[in-house]
Amino acid sequence: DDGTHCEEASSLAEHKLQDVREKMTDLARMETVLSELVFACHARQGNVSCPLIASLQGEKEPRGADAV
């Protein structure tokens, strides 16, 4: 064996590692957003719509958020 397969395996592993790191970054972003939404749910007052539902429906801000 001249090491060719080892180089190929190393290259493949490096690409997989990059994929894993990108996924971890995406998951960390999602965790931050979900944590903020959960906090907003617990902190809401009055007749403000649920921030989780508003976010899932694509609204930038929950309805009535400016009334708080």
PyMOL Python script that loads the backbone (N, CA, C, O; Angstrom):
from pymol import cmd

cmd.read_pdbstr("""\
ATOM      1  N   ASP A   1       0.851  -1.193   0.000  1.00  0.00           N
ATOM      2  CA  ASP A   1       0.000   0.000   0.000  1.00  0.00           C
ATOM      3  C   ASP A   1       0.886   1.242   0.000  1.00  0.00           C
ATOM      4  O   ASP A   1       1.762   1.386   0.852  1.00  0.00           O
ATOM      5  N   ASP A   2       0.658   2.124  -0.946  1.00  0.00           N
ATOM      6  CA  ASP A   2       1.485   3.319  -1.073  1.00  0.00           C
ATOM      7  C   ASP A   2       0.926   4.527  -0.319  1.00  0.00           C
ATOM      8  O   ASP A   2       1.456   5.630  -0.447  1.00  0.00           O
ATOM      9  N   GLY A   3      -0.122   4.335   0.451  1.00  0.00           N
ATOM     10  CA  GLY A   3      -0.704   5.430   1.230  1.00  0.00           C
ATOM     11  C   GLY A   3      -1.794   6.191   0.498  1.00  0.00           C
ATOM     12  O   GLY A   3      -2.391   7.105   1.066  1.00  0.00           O
ATOM     13  N   THR A   4      -2.066   5.832  -0.753  1.00  0.00           N
ATOM     14  CA  THR A   4      -3.092   6.523  -1.535  1.00  0.00           C
ATOM     15  C   THR A   4      -4.452   6.410  -0.872  1.00  0.00           C
ATOM     16  O   THR A   4      -5.186   7.393  -0.771  1.00  0.00           O
ATOM     17  N   HIS A   5      -4.782   5.220  -0.425  1.00  0.00           N
ATOM     18  CA  HIS A   5      -6.088   5.018   0.207  1.00  0.00           C
ATOM     19  C   HIS A   5      -6.196   5.807   1.507  1.00  0.00           C
ATOM     20  O   HIS A   5      -7.265   6.310   1.853  1.00  0.00           O
ATOM     21  N   CYS A   6      -5.092   5.910   2.212  1.00  0.00           N
ATOM     22  CA  CYS A   6      -5.093   6.671   3.461  1.00  0.00           C
ATOM     23  C   CYS A   6      -5.372   8.151   3.179  1.00  0.00           C
ATOM     24  O   CYS A   6      -6.109   8.795   3.925  1.00  0.00           O
ATOM     25  N   GLU A   7      -4.796   8.683   2.121  1.00  0.00           N
ATOM     26  CA  GLU A   7      -5.028  10.081   1.753  1.00  0.00           C
ATOM     27  C   GLU A   7      -6.481  10.298   1.358  1.00  0.00           C
ATOM     28  O   GLU A   7      -7.083  11.306   1.730  1.00  0.00           O
ATOM     29  N   GLU A   8      -7.048   9.359   0.606  1.00  0.00           N
ATOM     30  CA  GLU A   8      -8.453   9.450   0.208  1.00  0.00           C
ATOM     31  C   GLU A   8      -9.359   9.395   1.430  1.00  0.00           C
ATOM     32  O   GLU A   8     -10.314  10.163   1.543  1.00  0.00           O
ATOM     33  N   ALA A   9      -9.052   8.485   2.339  1.00  0.00           N
ATOM     34  CA  ALA A   9      -9.851   8.353   3.560  1.00  0.00           C
ATOM     35  C   ALA A   9      -9.748   9.617   4.400  1.00  0.00           C
ATOM     36  O   ALA A   9     -10.742  10.073   4.966  1.00  0.00           O
ATOM     37  N   SER A  10      -8.567  10.176   4.482  1.00  0.00           N
ATOM     38  CA  SER A  10      -8.362  11.399   5.252  1.00  0.00           C
ATOM     39  C   SER A  10      -9.148  12.556   4.645  1.00  0.00           C
ATOM     40  O   SER A  10      -9.769  13.337   5.366  1.00  0.00           O
ATOM     41  N   SER A  11      -9.120  12.662   3.332  1.00  0.00           N
ATOM     42  CA  SER A  11      -9.863  13.717   2.642  1.00  0.00           C
ATOM     43  C   SER A  11     -11.363  13.563   2.872  1.00  0.00           C
ATOM     44  O   SER A  11     -12.063  14.539   3.141  1.00  0.00           O
ATOM     45  N   LEU A  12     -11.845  12.331   2.764  1.00  0.00           N
ATOM     46  CA  LEU A  12     -13.262  12.059   3.010  1.00  0.00           C
ATOM     47  C   LEU A  12     -13.639  12.415   4.446  1.00  0.00           C
ATOM     48  O   LEU A  12     -14.682  13.022   4.687  1.00  0.00           O
ATOM     49  N   ALA A  13     -12.794  12.038   5.386  1.00  0.00           N
ATOM     50  CA  ALA A  13     -13.056  12.335   6.795  1.00  0.00           C
ATOM     51  C   ALA A  13     -13.069  13.838   7.052  1.00  0.00           C
ATOM     52  O   ALA A  13     -13.878  14.324   7.842  1.00  0.00           O
ATOM     53  N   GLU A  14     -12.184  14.572   6.394  1.00  0.00           N
ATOM     54  CA  GLU A  14     -12.162  16.031   6.555  1.00  0.00           C
ATOM     55  C   GLU A  14     -13.454  16.657   6.050  1.00  0.00           C
ATOM     56  O   GLU A  14     -13.985  17.576   6.673  1.00  0.00           O
ATOM     57  N   HIS A  15     -13.964  16.163   4.918  1.00  0.00           N
ATOM     58  CA  HIS A  15     -15.230  16.673   4.388  1.00  0.00           C
ATOM     59  C   HIS A  15     -16.388  16.344   5.331  1.00  0.00           C
ATOM     60  O   HIS A  15     -17.257  17.181   5.575  1.00  0.00           O
ATOM     61  N   LYS A  16     -16.392  15.143   5.848  1.00  0.00           N
ATOM     62  CA  LYS A  16     -17.444  14.748   6.793  1.00  0.00           C
ATOM     63  C   LYS A  16     -17.372  15.599   8.056  1.00  0.00           C
ATOM     64  O   LYS A  16     -18.401  16.011   8.592  1.00  0.00           O
ATOM     65  N   LEU A  17     -16.163  15.858   8.526  1.00  0.00           N
ATOM     66  CA  LEU A  17     -15.977  16.685   9.714  1.00  0.00           C
ATOM     67  C   LEU A  17     -16.513  18.090   9.472  1.00  0.00           C
ATOM     68  O   LEU A  17     -17.156  18.666  10.350  1.00  0.00           O
ATOM     69  N   GLN A  18     -16.257  18.645   8.298  1.00  0.00           N
ATOM     70  CA  GLN A  18     -16.783  19.968   7.958  1.00  0.00           C
ATOM     71  C   GLN A  18     -18.305  19.948   7.940  1.00  0.00           C
ATOM     72  O   GLN A  18     -18.942  20.879   8.433  1.00  0.00           O
ATOM     73  N   ASP A  19     -18.894  18.898   7.378  1.00  0.00           N
ATOM     74  CA  ASP A  19     -20.356  18.765   7.371  1.00  0.00           C
ATOM     75  C   ASP A  19     -20.907  18.739   8.794  1.00  0.00           C
ATOM     76  O   ASP A  19     -21.894  19.410   9.095  1.00  0.00           O
ATOM     77  N   VAL A  20     -20.273  17.969   9.659  1.00  0.00           N
ATOM     78  CA  VAL A  20     -20.713  17.869  11.053  1.00  0.00           C
ATOM     79  C   VAL A  20     -20.628  19.232  11.730  1.00  0.00           C
ATOM     80  O   VAL A  20     -21.548  19.629  12.444  1.00  0.00           O
ATOM     81  N   ARG A  21     -19.536  19.944  11.513  1.00  0.00           N
ATOM     82  CA  ARG A  21     -19.368  21.267  12.128  1.00  0.00           C
ATOM     83  C   ARG A  21     -20.427  22.250  11.634  1.00  0.00           C
ATOM     84  O   ARG A  21     -20.945  23.046  12.418  1.00  0.00           O
ATOM     85  N   GLU A  22     -20.753  22.201  10.342  1.00  0.00           N
ATOM     86  CA  GLU A  22     -21.795  23.070   9.801  1.00  0.00           C
ATOM     87  C   GLU A  22     -23.152  22.736  10.418  1.00  0.00           C
ATOM     88  O   GLU A  22     -23.920  23.637  10.755  1.00  0.00           O
ATOM     89  N   LYS A  23     -23.442  21.461  10.563  1.00  0.00           N
ATOM     90  CA  LYS A  23     -24.704  21.046  11.178  1.00  0.00           C
ATOM     91  C   LYS A  23     -24.770  21.483  12.636  1.00  0.00           C
ATOM     92  O   LYS A  23     -25.822  21.906  13.115  1.00  0.00           O
ATOM     93  N   MET A  24     -23.642  21.380  13.344  1.00  0.00           N
ATOM     94  CA  MET A  24     -23.612  21.808  14.745  1.00  0.00           C
ATOM     95  C   MET A  24     -23.851  23.314  14.855  1.00  0.00           C
ATOM     96  O   MET A  24     -24.532  23.768  15.775  1.00  0.00           O
ATOM     97  N   THR A  25     -23.298  24.083  13.929  1.00  0.00           N
ATOM     98  CA  THR A  25     -23.523  25.527  13.913  1.00  0.00           C
ATOM     99  C   THR A  25     -24.994  25.828  13.670  1.00  0.00           C
ATOM    100  O   THR A  25     -25.579  26.673  14.347  1.00  0.00           O
ATOM    101  N   ASP A  26     -25.594  25.134  12.701  1.00  0.00           N
ATOM    102  CA  ASP A  26     -27.018  25.315  12.424  1.00  0.00           C
ATOM    103  C   ASP A  26     -27.868  24.944  13.632  1.00  0.00           C
ATOM    104  O   ASP A  26     -28.811  25.658  13.972  1.00  0.00           O
ATOM    105  N   LEU A  27     -27.540  23.837  14.279  1.00  0.00           N
ATOM    106  CA  LEU A  27     -28.287  23.415  15.466  1.00  0.00           C
ATOM    107  C   LEU A  27     -28.150  24.424  16.601  1.00  0.00           C
ATOM    108  O   LEU A  27     -29.116  24.678  17.320  1.00  0.00           O
ATOM    109  N   ALA A  28     -26.977  24.993  16.769  1.00  0.00           N
ATOM    110  CA  ALA A  28     -26.775  26.002  17.815  1.00  0.00           C
ATOM    111  C   ALA A  28     -27.638  27.231  17.534  1.00  0.00           C
ATOM    112  O   ALA A  28     -28.209  27.811  18.457  1.00  0.00           O
ATOM    113  N   ARG A  29     -27.736  27.634  16.256  1.00  0.00           N
ATOM    114  CA  ARG A  29     -28.604  28.764  15.895  1.00  0.00           C
ATOM    115  C   ARG A  29     -30.061  28.440  16.197  1.00  0.00           C
ATOM    116  O   ARG A  29     -30.787  29.262  16.755  1.00  0.00           O
ATOM    117  N   MET A  30     -30.482  27.233  15.823  1.00  0.00           N
ATOM    118  CA  MET A  30     -31.866  26.830  16.088  1.00  0.00           C
ATOM    119  C   MET A  30     -32.146  26.795  17.581  1.00  0.00           C
ATOM    120  O   MET A  30     -33.219  27.206  18.022  1.00  0.00           O
ATOM    121  N   GLU A  31     -31.188  26.307  18.361  1.00  0.00           N
ATOM    122  CA  GLU A  31     -31.354  26.261  19.812  1.00  0.00           C
ATOM    123  C   GLU A  31     -31.540  27.662  20.373  1.00  0.00           C
ATOM    124  O   GLU A  31     -32.388  27.875  21.241  1.00  0.00           O
ATOM    125  N   THR A  32     -30.762  28.613  19.891  1.00  0.00           N
ATOM    126  CA  THR A  32     -30.871  29.994  20.359  1.00  0.00           C
ATOM    127  C   THR A  32     -32.248  30.561  20.055  1.00  0.00           C
ATOM    128  O   THR A  32     -32.884  31.152  20.927  1.00  0.00           O
ATOM    129  N   VAL A  33     -32.709  30.384  18.828  1.00  0.00           N
ATOM    130  CA  VAL A  33     -34.017  30.907  18.431  1.00  0.00           C
ATOM    131  C   VAL A  33     -35.127  30.259  19.245  1.00  0.00           C
ATOM    132  O   VAL A  33     -36.017  30.951  19.739  1.00  0.00           O
ATOM    133  N   LEU A  34     -35.083  28.943  19.389  1.00  0.00           N
ATOM    134  CA  LEU A  34     -36.123  28.258  20.160  1.00  0.00           C
ATOM    135  C   LEU A  34     -36.101  28.667  21.626  1.00  0.00           C
ATOM    136  O   LEU A  34     -37.157  28.816  22.242  1.00  0.00           O
ATOM    137  N   SER A  35     -34.923  28.848  22.186  1.00  0.00           N
ATOM    138  CA  SER A  35     -34.817  29.293  23.578  1.00  0.00           C
ATOM    139  C   SER A  35     -35.447  30.663  23.751  1.00  0.00           C
ATOM    140  O   SER A  35     -36.155  30.911  24.726  1.00  0.00           O
ATOM    141  N   GLU A  36     -35.186  31.559  22.792  1.00  0.00           N
ATOM    142  CA  GLU A  36     -35.772  32.898  22.857  1.00  0.00           C
ATOM    143  C   GLU A  36     -37.288  32.840  22.740  1.00  0.00           C
ATOM    144  O   GLU A  36     -37.993  33.573  23.433  1.00  0.00           O
ATOM    145  N   LEU A  37     -37.797  31.970  21.865  1.00  0.00           N
ATOM    146  CA  LEU A  37     -39.244  31.842  21.709  1.00  0.00           C
ATOM    147  C   LEU A  37     -39.894  31.268  22.965  1.00  0.00           C
ATOM    148  O   LEU A  37     -40.962  31.725  23.374  1.00  0.00           O
ATOM    149  N   VAL A  38     -39.260  30.276  23.574  1.00  0.00           N
ATOM    150  CA  VAL A  38     -39.791  29.706  24.814  1.00  0.00           C
ATOM    151  C   VAL A  38     -39.806  30.772  25.900  1.00  0.00           C
ATOM    152  O   VAL A  38     -40.782  30.888  26.642  1.00  0.00           O
ATOM    153  N   PHE A  39     -38.736  31.549  26.000  1.00  0.00           N
ATOM    154  CA  PHE A  39     -38.689  32.629  26.985  1.00  0.00           C
ATOM    155  C   PHE A  39     -39.795  33.640  26.710  1.00  0.00           C
ATOM    156  O   PHE A  39     -40.463  34.101  27.636  1.00  0.00           O
ATOM    157  N   ALA A  40     -39.991  33.987  25.435  1.00  0.00           N
ATOM    158  CA  ALA A  40     -41.035  34.948  25.069  1.00  0.00           C
ATOM    159  C   ALA A  40     -42.411  34.418  25.440  1.00  0.00           C
ATOM    160  O   ALA A  40     -43.285  35.187  25.840  1.00  0.00           O
ATOM    161  N   CYS A  41     -42.614  33.106  25.312  1.00  0.00           N
ATOM    162  CA  CYS A  41     -43.899  32.515  25.698  1.00  0.00           C
ATOM    163  C   CYS A  41     -44.154  32.710  27.190  1.00  0.00           C
ATOM    164  O   CYS A  41     -45.259  33.061  27.604  1.00  0.00           O
ATOM    165  N   HIS A  42     -43.119  32.478  27.986  1.00  0.00           N
ATOM    166  CA  HIS A  42     -43.271  32.600  29.431  1.00  0.00           C
ATOM    167  C   HIS A  42     -43.389  34.053  29.870  1.00  0.00           C
ATOM    168  O   HIS A  42     -43.969  34.340  30.917  1.00  0.00           O
ATOM    169  N   ALA A  43     -42.846  34.971  29.080  1.00  0.00           N
ATOM    170  CA  ALA A  43     -42.829  36.380  29.466  1.00  0.00           C
ATOM    171  C   ALA A  43     -44.018  37.163  28.913  1.00  0.00           C
ATOM    172  O   ALA A  43     -44.217  38.320  29.285  1.00  0.00           O
ATOM    173  N   ARG A  44     -44.806  36.554  28.036  1.00  0.00           N
ATOM    174  CA  ARG A  44     -45.887  37.315  27.395  1.00  0.00           C
ATOM    175  C   ARG A  44     -46.957  37.713  28.394  1.00  0.00           C
ATOM    176  O   ARG A  44     -47.190  37.037  29.396  1.00  0.00           O
ATOM    177  N   GLN A  45     -47.599  38.829  28.090  1.00  0.00           N
ATOM    178  CA  GLN A  45     -48.651  39.345  28.959  1.00  0.00           C
ATOM    179  C   GLN A  45     -49.818  39.794  28.097  1.00  0.00           C
ATOM    180  O   GLN A  45     -49.648  40.100  26.917  1.00  0.00           O
ATOM    181  N   GLY A  46     -50.980  39.831  28.680  1.00  0.00           N
ATOM    182  CA  GLY A  46     -52.147  40.352  27.984  1.00  0.00           C
ATOM    183  C   GLY A  46     -52.622  39.451  26.863  1.00  0.00           C
ATOM    184  O   GLY A  46     -52.503  38.228  26.931  1.00  0.00           O
ATOM    185  N   ASN A  47     -53.163  40.078  25.830  1.00  0.00           N
ATOM    186  CA  ASN A  47     -53.762  39.352  24.710  1.00  0.00           C
ATOM    187  C   ASN A  47     -52.800  39.173  23.539  1.00  0.00           C
ATOM    188  O   ASN A  47     -53.226  39.151  22.384  1.00  0.00           O
ATOM    189  N   VAL A  48     -51.538  39.050  23.825  1.00  0.00           N
ATOM    190  CA  VAL A  48     -50.546  38.854  22.771  1.00  0.00           C
ATOM    191  C   VAL A  48     -50.636  37.410  22.290  1.00  0.00           C
ATOM    192  O   VAL A  48     -50.732  36.481  23.092  1.00  0.00           O
ATOM    193  N   SER A  49     -50.603  37.233  20.963  1.00  0.00           N
ATOM    194  CA  SER A  49     -50.647  35.863  20.447  1.00  0.00           C
ATOM    195  C   SER A  49     -49.362  35.129  20.804  1.00  0.00           C
ATOM    196  O   SER A  49     -48.337  35.746  21.091  1.00  0.00           O
ATOM    197  N   CYS A  50     -49.433  33.829  20.781  1.00  0.00           N
ATOM    198  CA  CYS A  50     -48.296  32.992  21.150  1.00  0.00           C
ATOM    199  C   CYS A  50     -47.124  33.233  20.200  1.00  0.00           C
ATOM    200  O   CYS A  50     -47.277  33.067  18.990  1.00  0.00           O
ATOM    201  N   PRO A  51     -45.957  33.621  20.721  1.00  0.00           N
ATOM    202  CA  PRO A  51     -44.804  33.881  19.852  1.00  0.00           C
ATOM    203  C   PRO A  51     -44.324  32.641  19.098  1.00  0.00           C
ATOM    204  O   PRO A  51     -43.792  32.761  17.995  1.00  0.00           O
ATOM    205  N   LEU A  52     -44.504  31.464  19.675  1.00  0.00           N
ATOM    206  CA  LEU A  52     -44.114  30.236  18.974  1.00  0.00           C
ATOM    207  C   LEU A  52     -44.968  30.032  17.728  1.00  0.00           C
ATOM    208  O   LEU A  52     -44.449  29.751  16.648  1.00  0.00           O
ATOM    209  N   ILE A  53     -46.270  30.174  17.886  1.00  0.00           N
ATOM    210  CA  ILE A  53     -47.174  29.993  16.753  1.00  0.00           C
ATOM    211  C   ILE A  53     -46.942  31.080  15.715  1.00  0.00           C
ATOM    212  O   ILE A  53     -46.918  30.800  14.516  1.00  0.00           O
ATOM    213  N   ALA A  54     -46.769  32.326  16.170  1.00  0.00           N
ATOM    214  CA  ALA A  54     -46.516  33.427  15.240  1.00  0.00           C
ATOM    215  C   ALA A  54     -45.247  33.167  14.436  1.00  0.00           C
ATOM    216  O   ALA A  54     -45.214  33.420  13.231  1.00  0.00           O
ATOM    217  N   SER A  55     -44.218  32.672  15.083  1.00  0.00           N
ATOM    218  CA  SER A  55     -42.957  32.385  14.399  1.00  0.00           C
ATOM    219  C   SER A  55     -43.130  31.262  13.385  1.00  0.00           C
ATOM    220  O   SER A  55     -42.618  31.347  12.268  1.00  0.00           O
ATOM    221  N   LEU A  56     -43.842  30.222  13.764  1.00  0.00           N
ATOM    222  CA  LEU A  56     -44.061  29.099  12.860  1.00  0.00           C
ATOM    223  C   LEU A  56     -44.905  29.499  11.657  1.00  0.00           C
ATOM    224  O   LEU A  56     -44.774  28.918  10.579  1.00  0.00           O
ATOM    225  N   GLN A  57     -45.776  30.498  11.843  1.00  0.00           N
ATOM    226  CA  GLN A  57     -46.607  30.978  10.751  1.00  0.00           C
ATOM    227  C   GLN A  57     -45.881  32.013   9.904  1.00  0.00           C
ATOM    228  O   GLN A  57     -46.428  32.496   8.912  1.00  0.00           O
ATOM    229  N   GLY A  58     -44.651  32.358  10.287  1.00  0.00           N
ATOM    230  CA  GLY A  58     -43.843  33.259   9.487  1.00  0.00           C
ATOM    231  C   GLY A  58     -44.000  34.724   9.812  1.00  0.00           C
ATOM    232  O   GLY A  58     -43.491  35.570   9.077  1.00  0.00           O
ATOM    233  N   GLU A  59     -44.693  35.054  10.895  1.00  0.00           N
ATOM    234  CA  GLU A  59     -44.836  36.453  11.282  1.00  0.00           C
ATOM    235  C   GLU A  59     -43.529  36.933  11.885  1.00  0.00           C
ATOM    236  O   GLU A  59     -42.851  36.191  12.596  1.00  0.00           O
ATOM    237  N   LYS A  60     -43.176  38.193  11.594  1.00  0.00           N
ATOM    238  CA  LYS A  60     -41.942  38.747  12.151  1.00  0.00           C
ATOM    239  C   LYS A  60     -42.102  39.026  13.634  1.00  0.00           C
ATOM    240  O   LYS A  60     -41.180  38.775  14.410  1.00  0.00           O
ATOM    241  N   GLU A  61     -43.245  39.536  14.040  1.00  0.00           N
ATOM    242  CA  GLU A  61     -43.523  39.794  15.449  1.00  0.00           C
ATOM    243  C   GLU A  61     -44.907  39.256  15.756  1.00  0.00           C
ATOM    244  O   GLU A  61     -45.800  39.302  14.910  1.00  0.00           O
ATOM    245  N   PRO A  62     -45.086  38.744  16.970  1.00  0.00           N
ATOM    246  CA  PRO A  62     -46.422  38.294  17.353  1.00  0.00           C
ATOM    247  C   PRO A  62     -47.395  39.460  17.327  1.00  0.00           C
ATOM    248  O   PRO A  62     -47.033  40.589  17.657  1.00  0.00           O
ATOM    249  N   ARG A  63     -48.629  39.184  16.934  1.00  0.00           N
ATOM    250  CA  ARG A  63     -49.649  40.229  16.942  1.00  0.00           C
ATOM    251  C   ARG A  63     -49.817  40.783  18.336  1.00  0.00           C
ATOM    252  O   ARG A  63     -49.865  40.040  19.316  1.00  0.00           O
ATOM    253  N   GLY A  64     -49.905  42.106  18.415  1.00  0.00           N
ATOM    254  CA  GLY A  64     -50.119  42.754  19.701  1.00  0.00           C
ATOM    255  C   GLY A  64     -48.847  42.977  20.480  1.00  0.00           C
ATOM    256  O   GLY A  64     -48.907  43.485  21.600  1.00  0.00           O
ATOM    257  N   ALA A  65     -47.705  42.624  19.943  1.00  0.00           N
ATOM    258  CA  ALA A  65     -46.446  42.785  20.665  1.00  0.00           C
ATOM    259  C   ALA A  65     -46.133  44.245  20.914  1.00  0.00           C
ATOM    260  O   ALA A  65     -45.475  44.577  21.901  1.00  0.00           O
ATOM    261  N   ASP A  66     -46.601  45.138  20.023  1.00  0.00           N
ATOM    262  CA  ASP A  66     -46.325  46.550  20.211  1.00  0.00           C
ATOM    263  C   ASP A  66     -47.220  47.166  21.272  1.00  0.00           C
ATOM    264  O   ASP A  66     -46.992  48.304  21.684  1.00  0.00           O
ATOM    265  N   ALA A  67     -48.221  46.447  21.715  1.00  0.00           N
ATOM    266  CA  ALA A  67     -49.149  46.958  22.718  1.00  0.00           C
ATOM    267  C   ALA A  67     -48.643  46.740  24.131  1.00  0.00           C
ATOM    268  O   ALA A  67     -49.239  47.248  25.081  1.00  0.00           O
ATOM    269  N   VAL A  68     -47.557  45.996  24.291  1.00  0.00           N
ATOM    270  CA  VAL A  68     -47.039  45.689  25.625  1.00  0.00           C
ATOM    271  C   VAL A  68     -46.225  46.828  26.143  1.00  0.00           C
ATOM    272  O   VAL A  68     -45.703  46.757  27.256  1.00  0.00           O
TER     273      VAL A  68
END
""", "prot")
cmd.dss("prot")
cmd.show_as("cartoon", "prot")
cmd.util.cbc("prot")
cmd.orient("prot")
